[in-house]
Amino acid sequence: MKLRFLLLVFVLLSFLAAGAQPKLSFDGYYATLPDSSNPFRYYLRFYPDGAVIGYSTAGNPNNLIPWFKKDHKAPSKGNYVLKDSTISFSLQAEEGKILYEGSVYPGNRLFFTVKSLINKYEGKEEYFFMKMEGLK
């Protein structure tokens, strides 16, 4: 209980320190952290026009540059809605759809509740921003 209170205080102080609503960054991508049980990382890239693309791979993030674009056919695609610090979207792939609902936090972090209509996966995911030179 004390830990939750401290976390809440930290988040509130972060908002005050930022001085404004958290914003998405467009000069890179957001990624989950890999773990020992799953080498795959999940990547999201947002665009100012409301488009979002996503992909999962165990490969090197630098290899994303040539094809991690909204006009490339490989990534899943969708459109996001951002209101204050709340964000929601769905990504459509050949296999089906994945739903995301969450929040944008200071420090370029995203927290989502994710529901896959492909394999019935449901879970919570945290994404961290990675600036990447060469993305267009």
Secondary structure, 3 states (H helix, E strand, C coil): CHHHHHHHHHHHHHHHHHCCCCCCCCCEEEECCCECCECCEEEEEECCCCEEEEEEECCCHHHHCCCCCCCCCCCEEEECEEECCEEEEEEEECCEEEEEEEEEECCCEEEEEEEECCCCCEEEEEEEEEECCCCC
